[in-house]
């Protein structure tokens, strides 16, 4: 279990060259929790990105998020 926010800082270069954020182990076994679940605002998430593209997010369970588990703004 990880209690932290994750901000995606880079983009993959194409659909065939994606960046993958993957939890190892059994599906849902890796948990990411919001470190401040009562202090978030409407655009926050445990995993966030702005103006990024070509990501795969796999095999994670998100808990206790103040607004959204994954927040993507202006992403493709």
Buried (B, 14 or more C-beta within 10 A) or exposed (E): EEBEBBEBEEBBEEEEEEBEBEBEEEEEEBBBBBBEBEEBEEEBBBBBBEEBBBBEBEBBBBEBBBBBBBBBEEBE
